[in-house]
Amino acid sequence: MELDMKQLAIAVKAIAEEKNLPEETVQDVVEQALAAAYRRDYGDREQEVRVTMNLNTGDVTAFVTKDIVANVSDERFEISLKEAQVMRKNAKVGETVEVHEQVTNFGRVAAQTAKQVILQRLREAEREIVMVEYEDKIGTVITGIVGRVEGNIVRVDLGKAQGIMPKSEQIQGERYYPGQRLKVFLKDVERSFRGPQLVVSRGSTQLIEWLFRSEVPEMENGAVEIKGTAREAGVRSKIAVSSTVPGVDPIGTFVGGHGTRVNAVMSEIGEQEKIDIVAWDENITAYITNALSPTKVSKVVIDEKTNKATVTVPEDQLSIAIGKSGQNVRLASKLTGHDIDIVSETETKVDKVTEVEAEATPKATPKLKKKEQLESSLLDAIEEHGTEEK
């Protein structure tokens, strides 16, 4: 198997186009491989060799770096001063010179070596380009197609690269199958020995925010904004929104006419996940009240030192405030950044009554006297009673 230079030049252009790699990158990879092949067939592994290829003609030229010496002992690494001065008139002993050698073809082993090096270097170059391209997309939503499902990991084809979606980044209860088209949030690009690993997510809060950004044009000009998001993917989300323009209703803007905007987001993440849109407020008491929506709140007491809030609600609102498995209060806590404790008005009243009763209770009677003191007191009382009768 010999390496056909003209065919190789044509292949370089084809590979560059197919893999969407710069032609210069592919040419550089091929020239490095040919340098390795040259050392194998014509020189020594320790030689410093540079190879150039003309992609139009397929001509290959090797440049071997040699030391200029007075007496040559190894022609592979050294060249005499006289020969060096033919190539460069001002050459001196102790310097180096590049010796040009035209290459017509390579032997079978060298050709195989070049092929392996080319494939390996092209994969590395492709990975680097993928890294550069997708690093700019971290923190954005991209569309992908499910390639395959491997246990708890879903592999998503993103075009030039493949993303992995671990169990922790999936939507609870969502089913994935090959060929399924999905919108995913690109969380990170990690380097590994297999190449770049793109970590994508369907369960992140950022996905919700990006989906709303595509549905709510008012976010682009800053009229409304999302102040915070708390999410339990596949079950429920709470979003705090605000308006920077007087007269603009932030909640209505995000919900849309007849709920079109919020429904569009829900259809993308799954109808089973409910989305609560609440009004953000600078006043933490008002914010916590809003975050617990649709609960009717009677009172909020904030402990700034511990970052805790005790919220009193009517008895019939207690289960709504807490939510199924504590979901409502848990999401409200994440959204506001406060540890929320829910109590009913009945519990509060009982506590107050107990306090009042404790204050009204008379002081405890003194302890009984000792036995001798008690007997003496009884005898004194009897004597007094007898004196009165006389």
C-alpha positions in Angstrom: 0.0 0.0 0.0 1.6 3.2 -1.2 0.4 6.7 -0.4 -0.9 8.5 -3.5 -0.1 12.2 -2.9 -2.6 13.6 -5.4 -5.4 11.4 -4.0 -4.4 12.5 -0.5 -4.6 16.2 -1.5 -8.1 15.7 -2.9 -9.0 13.8 0.3 -7.8 16.7 2.5 -10.2 19.1 0.8 -13.1 16.5 1.1 -12.5 15.9 4.8 -12.3 19.6 5.6 -15.7 20.1 3.9 -17.3 17.0 5.4 -16.3 17.6 8.9 -16.7 21.4 8.6 -13.1 21.9 9.6 -10.9 24.7 8.3 -8.8 23.5 5.3 -5.7 24.8 7.0 -6.3 22.7 10.1 -6.7 19.5 8.0 -3.7 20.3 5.9 -1.6 20.9 9.1 -2.8 17.5 10.5 -1.8 15.7 7.2 1.6 17.4 7.1 2.3 16.3 10.6 1.4 12.7 9.7 3.6 12.9 6.6 6.5 14.1 8.7 6.1 11.0 10.8 5.9 8.8 7.7 9.0 10.4 6.3 11.0 9.7 9.5 9.8 6.1 9.2 10.8 5.6 5.5 13.7 7.9 4.9 15.1 9.1 8.1 15.3 8.6 11.9 12.6 8.9 14.6 14.8 11.5 16.4 15.1 13.7 13.3 13.4 17.1 13.3 11.3 17.0 10.1 8.8 19.5 8.6 6.7 18.5 5.6 4.6 20.8 3.3 2.0 19.7 0.8 0.7 21.6 -2.2 -3.1 20.8 -2.2 -3.4 21.7 -5.9 -0.6 19.5 -7.3 -0.2 17.0 -4.4 3.6 17.7 -4.3 5.2 16.9 -0.9 8.5 18.5 0.2 10.3 17.5 3.4 12.6 19.9 5.3 15.1 18.1 7.6 16.8 20.2 10.1 20.6 19.4 10.4 23.4 20.8 12.5 26.3 22.5 10.6 29.6 20.9 11.6 33.2 20.9 10.4 33.4 17.1 10.2 30.2 15.0 9.6 29.9 11.9 11.7 26.2 11.2 11.1 24.6 12.4 7.9 21.1 12.0 9.3 21.6 14.8 11.8 24.6 16.7 10.5 25.8 18.5 7.4 29.2 19.9 6.4 29.9 23.7 6.4 30.6 23.5 2.6 27.3 21.9 1.8 25.4 24.2 4.1 27.0 27.3 2.5 25.6 26.2 -0.9 22.1 26.5 0.6 23.0 29.6 2.7 26.1 31.6 1.9 26.5 33.0 5.5 26.1 29.6 7.2 28.4 29.0 10.1 29.5 26.0 12.2 27.2 25.5 15.2 24.1 26.8 13.3 21.3 24.7 11.8 20.0 24.5 8.2 16.9 22.9 6.7 17.7 20.5 3.9 15.0 20.2 1.2 14.1 16.8 -0.1 11.3 16.0 -2.6 9.1 13.1 -1.7 7.3 11.0 -4.3 5.6 8.4 -2.2 5.8 6.4 1.0 6.1 2.6 1.7 3.2 0.5 3.0 4.1 0.7 6.7 4.7 4.5 6.6 1.5 5.0 4.7 -0.4 3.0 7.4 1.3 5.1 10.1 0.3 8.3 8.3 -3.3 7.2 8.0 -3.6 6.4 11.7 -2.0 9.7 12.7 -4.3 11.6 10.4 -7.4 10.0 11.8 -6.3 10.5 15.4 -5.3 14.2 14.8 -8.5 14.9 12.9 -10.6 13.6 15.8 -8.6 15.8 18.2 -9.0 18.8 15.9 -12.7 18.2 15.6 -13.1 17.9 19.3 -11.3 21.2 19.9 -13.6 23.0 17.4 -16.6 21.5 19.1 -15.3 22.7 22.4 -14.8 26.2 21.1 -18.2 26.3 19.4 -20.3 25.0 22.3 -18.5 26.8 25.0 -20.1 30.0 23.6 -23.5 28.3 24.0 -23.2 27.4 27.6 -26.2 28.9 29.4 -28.5 28.8 26.4 -31.3 26.5 25.2 -30.6 24.4 22.1 -32.7 21.8 20.2 -31.5 18.2 20.1 -32.7 14.7 19.1 -32.6 11.8 21.5 -30.0 9.4 20.2 -30.3 6.6 22.7 -31.2 5.9 26.3 -28.7 4.0 28.4 -30.1 3.2 31.8 -30.4 6.6 33.7 -28.4 8.5 31.0 -30.0 10.0 27.9 -27.7 10.8 24.9 -28.9 13.7 22.9 -27.6 14.5 19.4 -26.9 18.3 19.1 -25.6 18.4 15.5 -21.8 18.3 15.6 -21.7 17.0 19.1 -23.6 14.7 21.5 -24.9 15.8 24.9 -25.5 13.7 27.9 -28.5 14.2 30.2 -28.0 12.4 33.6 -30.9 11.4 35.8 -30.5 14.5 38.0 -31.1 16.7 35.0 -34.2 14.9 33.7 -37.9 15.8 34.2 -39.5 13.5 36.7 -41.9 11.2 34.9 -40.9 12.3 31.4 -40.3 9.4 28.9 -37.4 9.6 26.4 -37.1 7.6 23.2 -34.8 7.6 20.1 -35.8 10.2 17.6 -37.6 12.4 20.1 -37.0 16.1 19.5 -36.3 18.1 22.7 -35.3 21.5 23.8 -32.5 21.3 26.4 -30.4 23.7 28.4 -26.7 23.5 27.9 -25.2 23.5 31.5 -21.6 22.8 30.8 -18.9 21.5 28.5 -16.5 19.1 30.2 -13.3 17.8 28.8 -12.7 14.0 29.0 -10.4 11.4 27.5 -13.3 10.6 25.1 -13.5 14.2 24.0 -15.8 17.0 25.0 -18.9 16.0 27.1 -21.8 18.4 26.7 -24.0 18.2 29.9 -27.6 19.2 29.0 -30.6 19.6 31.2 -34.4 19.4 31.1 -34.9 19.8 34.8 -33.1 23.1 35.5 -34.8 26.3 36.4 -32.9 28.0 33.6 -34.8 26.0 31.0 -38.1 27.5 32.3 -36.6 31.0 32.2 -35.4 30.6 28.7 -38.7 29.2 27.5 -40.5 32.2 28.9 -38.0 34.5 27.3 -39.0 33.1 23.9 -42.7 33.5 24.7 -42.6 36.9 26.4 -41.2 39.6 24.1 -41.5 42.2 26.9 -38.5 40.6 28.6 -36.3 41.7 25.7 -36.8 45.4 26.3 -36.8 45.0 30.1 -40.4 45.9 30.7 -40.8 42.7 32.8 -38.3 40.3 34.3 -38.0 37.1 36.3 -36.7 37.8 39.8 -36.5 34.2 40.9 -37.4 30.6 40.1 -38.0 27.5 42.2 -38.6 24.2 40.5 -39.3 20.6 41.2 -39.1 19.3 37.6 -42.1 17.4 36.4 -44.3 18.4 39.4 -44.4 22.2 40.0 -42.6 25.5 39.6 -42.9 28.9 41.1 -41.7 32.0 39.3 -41.5 35.5 40.8 -41.9 38.3 38.3 -41.8 42.1 38.4 -42.4 45.0 36.1 -40.1 48.0 35.5 -42.8 50.0 33.7 -45.7 51.6 35.6 -49.0 50.2 34.7 -47.7 46.9 33.3 -49.1 43.8 35.0 -46.2 41.4 35.3 -48.3 38.3 36.1 -50.7 39.0 33.3 -47.8 39.6 30.9 -46.3 36.2 31.6 -49.6 34.3 31.7 -50.7 35.9 28.4 -54.2 36.2 26.9 -56.3 33.2 27.9 -53.1 31.7 29.4 -51.4 31.2 25.9 -47.9 32.1 27.0 -47.7 30.0 30.2 -49.5 27.1 28.4 -46.9 27.2 25.6 -44.1 26.7 28.2 -46.1 24.0 30.0 -46.6 22.1 26.7 -42.8 22.1 26.2 -41.9 20.8 29.7 -45.0 18.6 30.1 -48.6 19.4 31.1 -48.1 17.5 34.3 -45.9 20.3 35.7 -47.9 23.2 37.1 -46.4 26.7 37.0 -47.3 29.4 39.6 -46.5 32.9 38.6 -46.3 35.3 41.6 -45.5 38.9 42.0 -42.1 39.7 43.4 -41.9 42.4 46.2 -39.1 44.2 47.9 -41.0 43.8 51.2 -40.2 40.3 52.3 -43.5 39.9 54.2 -45.4 40.7 51.0 -43.1 38.5 49.0 -43.6 35.5 51.2 -47.4 36.1 51.1 -47.3 36.1 47.3 -45.0 33.1 47.1 -47.4 31.0 49.1 -50.2 31.7 46.5 -52.9 30.5 46.3 -53.0 30.4 50.1 -54.8 33.2 52.0 -52.2 34.4 54.6 -53.3 36.0 57.9 -50.0 37.0 59.4 -46.2 36.8 58.7 -43.6 37.1 61.4 -39.9 37.4 60.2 -36.9 36.4 62.3 -34.1 38.3 60.6 -31.4 36.6 62.6 -32.3 33.0 61.7 -33.8 33.9 58.3 -37.0 32.2 59.3 -40.6 33.2 58.8 -43.6 32.0 60.7 -46.8 32.3 58.6 -50.3 32.1 60.1 -53.1 30.9 57.9 -56.8 30.1 58.5 -57.5 26.5 59.5 -59.1 25.7 56.1 -56.0 27.1 54.3 -53.5 25.0 56.2 -53.3 22.1 53.7 -53.2 24.4 50.7 -50.3 26.4 52.3 -48.3 23.3 53.0 -49.2 21.6 49.7 -49.0 17.9 48.8 -46.0 16.4 50.6 -45.0 19.9 51.7 -44.4 21.0 48.1 -46.0 24.5 48.2 -44.2 25.7 51.3 -40.9 24.1 50.1 -41.0 25.9 46.8 -42.0 29.2 48.5 -39.0 28.8 50.8 -36.6 28.3 47.9 -38.1 31.2 46.0 -37.9 33.7 48.9 -34.7 32.3 50.6 -36.5 32.0 53.9 -37.2 28.9 56.0 -41.0 29.1 56.2 -43.0 27.5 59.1 -46.8 27.3 58.6 -49.2 27.5 61.6 -53.0 27.7 61.7 -55.0 30.5 63.4 -56.4 27.8 65.8 -52.9 26.8 67.0 -52.1 30.5 67.6 -55.3 31.1 69.6 -54.7 28.0 71.7 -51.2 29.3 72.5 -52.6 32.7 73.5 -55.2 31.1 75.8 -52.6 29.0 77.4 -50.5 32.1 78.1 -53.5 33.9 79.6 -54.4 31.0 81.8 -50.8 30.7 83.0 -50.9 34.4 84.0 -54.3 34.1 85.8 -53.3 31.0 87.9 -52.8 31.9 91.6 -49.4 31.5 93.1 -48.7 28.0 94.4 -49.7 27.5 98.1 -46.7 27.2 100.5 -45.5 23.8 101.4 -47.0 22.1 104.5 -45.2 22.7 107.7 -43.3 19.9 109.4 -45.2 17.4 111.6 -44.2 19.0 114.9 -45.2 22.5 113.7 -48.6 21.1 112.5 -49.4 19.4 115.9 -48.4 22.5 117.8 -50.7 24.7 115.7 -53.6 22.2 116.3 -53.1 22.2 120.1 -53.1 26.1 120.1 -56.3 26.2 118.2 -58.0 23.7 120.6 -56.9 25.7 123.6 -58.2 29.0 122.2 -61.6 27.3 121.4 -61.8 26.0 125.0 -61.1 29.4 126.5 -63.9 31.0 124.4 -66.5 28.5 125.7 -65.7 29.2 129.3 
